[in-house]
Amino acid sequence: MLRWIIFILIFCVFSIYGYQAIKTVTKATWVHYVFIAVALIIAGNFIYQFSLASEGRVLNPAKSYALGFLLAFMSLNLVIVPILLGEDIIRAVVALYDKLVTKEAFDMPSRRNFISQIALGLAAIPFTSLLYGMYKGKYRFRTLEYVLHFEDLPEAFDGYRITQISDIHCGSFDDFEKVKYGVDLVNEQKSDVILFTGDMVNNKASEMAPWKDLFGTLKAKDGVFSVLGNHDYGDYVSWDTPADKEKNLDELKQIQKEMGYNLLCNESRFIEKDGQRLALVGVENWGKGGFKKAGDLTKASQAINSNDFKILMSHDPSHWEEEVINDDYHYHLTLSGHTHGMQFGIEIPGWIKWSPVKWRYKHWAGIYEELGQYINVNRGFGYLAYPGRVGIWPEVSVITLKKGTKNA
């Protein structure tokens, strides 16, 4: 109960400043009432959705949208508050000066219309961006292509194409046709192999039921391989018994098998071509900061040789920094996801790549190189919690392997 009282107080304070800005800019009372009604609906729906009994930290679409609209509305007020609060401080100082110097009654000057106009204009940017992210951004699939050069790449794999997707989070989807467009985009790349780097569901294997046939259409010459992400284990659900949780994981593994995916759980496979091979290594989730550490790199690599060309699939990029790049084996390319790029940021190729998630993860989106090894952190196919994306669009990564050096 206390948390809801605190939430309501904060929401009211922020909304009052938003209302003040609206009231200063326009005298149309219907606009004032609309603002009040929207505020009440958003707050009421949020409280209702998050007061319902749920299994652990499950976020269904209804809750996600309640959160999304709350974030959009609060972003509007978050911009307005410091501007109008600053104006209030100035107004109070002026009124106090007049009272002390001119001996007049303490009288606060009126709000200035242009200050409120500026506040509303600036606030409209994050507000409309978050709404756009919910309406269009979450399904704005894009293909990002990379060419990586390796001197020790087997000649038979020169020009080998890999398509990587990650973080499907099918439990969040709400538009079959738009998701189908994304799946078709993956197949259109006609890559030699498709690699999925974890988080197929939000919480339960049953979430995949409506999407199983669609994602089962993903095909590549050398197959579709996958690993588990932190959400795939059912750790965020309150299960009746440990056996129920284990059964859920077994069901998800079976679903992937029926879809034609080769799930790698701390194991490896070889892809062979013209008498040469590359090693594909897949570990279970290995994360830091409270995330599951089920990944066992040593176990996963026990069937391969140190001189094999190695591609590692590991859901959480923290694993690369903490264990992979300093391992005795040289893992040429690691494929990860997990961060989603926080589903919010600014990216202008060649100019800027920024997201608040950079304060949590050193490697959070795109290609990085350290100690002669590469990692690609996929920005994710789906979305979670906030039902949208702003600036960090859903991604299909296409990586072409080339033999030799980049400038050769």
Helices and strands as residue ranges (DSSP letters): H 2-25, H 29-51, H 61-101, H 113-135, G 137-139, E 142-150, G 155-157, E 160-165, G 170-172, H 176-188, E 193-196, G 205-211, H 212-215, E 224-226, G 230-233, H 242-258, E 261-263, E 267-273, E 276-282, H 297-300, E 309-313, H 318-319, I 320-324, E 333-336, G 340-343, E 346-348, E 352-354, G 356-359, E 366-370, E 373-377, E 395-403
